[in-house]
Amino acid sequence: MVFLNLLTFGLWGKVGRLAHYAFDAVLISAFLAGMKRSTGLTPSFKKEALTENKDINHWIDKYLGVGEWVMDQSVAIAGSSSWFERKR
């Protein structure tokens, strides 16, 4: 393991940390998507109050869209699984 660490100049630790932060960001985005679906509450990202930069607004929309996609996929997988059942 030390040899691999020397060969990659310690990049595996940095890649692991980056993957951890990315996973946490997706979890937060999915949590916000679930909150939006179950209660109708959404984060108040008013375009004028947050920033006027169109690129940042675009990335915020894409970030929240990832959470929606993760939520859709999770519901689809849980719906097709025998471990979950719908109760209304």
N, C-alpha and C positions, 0 to 999 in steps of 0.2 A: 504494500500500500504506500509506503514511503517512496518507493521507486516511481510509482505512478504519479504521485504528487510532485516529485521532482521533474518528471517528464512534462507534465502539463503546467508547471509553474504555479500550482495551487489553484488552477481554474475550476476543479471539480467542486470545491467548497463554494466558490462564487456562483457557479451554475446552480447548485443546490439552493443557495440563498435566494437567487433570482426566481427559481421555480416556486419556492415557498411564498415569496411576496406576490407572485402572479396568481397562485392558488388562493391566497387570502383576498386579493382584489376581486377575483371571480366570485368567491363566497359572499363578499359584501354586496356585490352587484346583484347576485341571485337573491339575497335577503331583501334588498330593496324592491326587486321585482315581485317577490312573494308578498311583501307588505302592500304593494300597490294592488295586487290582485285580490287579496283577502279583505282589505279595508278601504281601498280607494285612495289612500294617502300616498303622495309622491313627494320626493324631495323638491323643495322650492328653489329651482335653479332658474330664476328669472334671467333672461338673456341680457338685459341691461345692467342688472345689479352684479352679476358674476363677472362678466367680461364682455367687451365688444369685439373681441377677436373671433372671427368666424372659424378659424382652425381649432381653437380650444373648444368652442361650442360643438363643433363636429365630433371631436374626440369624446366629449362628455356624452353626447347622444350615442356614439358607438359603444362606449363603456356600459351604459345602461342597457343597450340592446343586447350585449353579451349576457347580461343577467336574465333578460327575458328569454333568450334562446336556451340558456341552461335550465331555466325553470320549465320551459316547454318540453325539453328532452327528459327532464326528471319526471314530469307528470306522465309523459308517454311511456317511459320505462316502467314506472310504478303501476300504471294502468294495465299494462300487459302482463304484469307479474302476478303469480298466484299468492304472493305474500301480502298483497294489499287488496282491499275491497272498498267499494264506494258505499258510503252511508249518507243518506240525504234526509 
